[in-house]
Amino acid sequence: METESEPYVRLATLRQLHQVVAELNTARSLADTLQTVADGVVNGLGYELACVNLVRPDGDLVVAAFAGNPSAEALITGRVGSRDAWERRLAMGEAWGALRFISYTEGWVLDDDDVPQWYTEGPEPRFEDEWHPSDRLFAPMYATGAAGGELLGVISVDRPRNGRRPGAWGREALQMYAFQAAIAISNARLRANMQRALVRLEREQQALRASEESFRQAFEYAPSGMAIAEMGGDQHGRILRTNDALCRLLGRPASAMRRYSFSDLVHPEDIGTLLRTSAEGGRAELRLARRDGTYVWVSLRNSVVADAADGPRFLLTHVEDIEDRKRRELQLAHRASHDSLTGLPNSAELRARLSARLCRRPHAGQPSAVDSLDAAYEHGFDFGHASHQQEEGFDHHVHTVAPEGDDDVDDGTKGLAVLFCDLDGFKSINDRFGHHTGDAVLIEVARRLTSGVRDGDTVARLGGDEFVVLADGLGRADAQDLAVRLRNAIIPPIRVDGRAVRVGASFGIGWAHCGMSADEVLHSADQRMYVEKRSRAKQHRRAG
């Protein structure tokens, strides 16, 4: 039966409970919340001691807050009890709703486990509900507020101020407080996690901003050209961004560069190289168009910037000016293939150009076409397959042919004429006036020969005072007319250091055709030149 004073005690307890619960929600951190939970038990629920045991990520419980006894607080705060030991405690004793009470008569079995606790002694209880110093009362805190939820921690209480075990109302008050404490701890953890996440996000954003700024500066102020282009889709290769170095290199403003892709700027002969480079994310050397219409050699290197979700998205392109290096390479190649004095193709280059036009066809004495056909049929050769191969373009070579018959008869055949030129009287100029004059004569003869041929014809210096002209698509009469024009161009006086000197020229006309080697062609023209030179010498002696 409820006494007359109990309603007033309940009302006072409710007020205290309301106040300490309100204080739970004012704590600013998880540590403050835990200490407020422990203080609320002492200040609002009438217990002398309170301990908050918090579940750690590994499942064990640590003493996170203590209130009521500074000595005991210093002794056990921060100590850890195993989850198994705590499970045994919460499974034994008397269940008071969600609370768990373990009488001193049973609690002795827990004295040796690893749960942090304080030891007090006292006399046997004098009446039934008197609190014994070794009694234990635990209030579990669950994430959902119910016993089936995740265990957040356990509140341990001791020494009720009235010296009695709590009654129904005291139990309900502690249970309600544990429920509210669980909510406060969950909220504090959530706030702490959010704060950590915000701090981590801010750090990541700062790092990202620093990285972006570092990239921007590296991109903008790089000494060589840089560009970012789209990859994939309808706008593949479109330039999105360029740095000042690339704009200066191509003489184009950044706003204009965004209207182009690299395929719009590359030299037509280098389109294939660009496409292979873009697809593979590799590097290549090619030519890009400047605003003034000229081209500059660059080394272009692509890096694919990938997105984890969508795959490759952009091409980061590094463009390095290699015009000077390419010019040196071309100069070295030119020196290797051209005569240093006259600038004409040299002997090696002449033979290379001539050999490129000649294939190895059967010489005289080899099987004829009819014999070859008979042999092929005899051995079961598949002419349909051979025809198919020919149709598919396995042999794209256009055979070089030569006029046939007497040298004085033009049968209408157009071939590759090889004019071997030897200067007459050059040795005497060298001997009389020196090599300086001789070199000047060779340079002028080279100029006159080059001026007298068509675009696409080759004038080469074979060595000494010997020159060779390759002229394709000529008949016999055309070749003879060309030899006469070139001889007449060489004959006029050549002025060197105020002195006029003259040289003559003898020409031998040979014809190149497949089945011959370059040396055979040159030897044939050389022989014809000597025949002509001897013939002219005889005529000169007769005239004298």
Secondary structure, DSSP 8 states (H G I E B T S, - for coil): ---TTHHHHHHHHHHHHHHHHHHHTT-SSHHHHHHHHHHHHHHHS-EEEEEEEEE-TTS-EEEEEEES-HHHHHHHTT-EE-HHHHHHHHHSSEEETTEEEE-HHHHGGGTTSSS----------SSTTB--TT-EEEEEEETTSSTTS-EEEEEEEEEETTSB---HHHHHHHHHHHHHHHHHHHHHHHHHHHHHHHHHHHHHHHHHHHHHHHHHHHHHT-SSEEEEEE-SSTTTTBEEEE-HHHHHHHT--HHHHTT-BHHHHB-GGGHHHHHHHHHHT-EEEEEEE-TTS-EEEEEEEEEEEEETTTEEEEEEEEEEE-HHHHHHHHHHHHHHHB-TTT-SB-HHHHHHHHHHT------TTS--HHHHHHHHHHTT--HHHHHHHHHTTS----------S-TT---S--EEEEEEEEEESHHHHHHHH-HHHHHHHHHHHHHHHHHTS-TT-EEEEEETTEEEEEEEEE-HHHHHHHHHHHHHHHSS-EEETTEEE--EEEEEEEEE-TTS-HHHHHHHHHHHHHHHHHHHHHHHHHH-
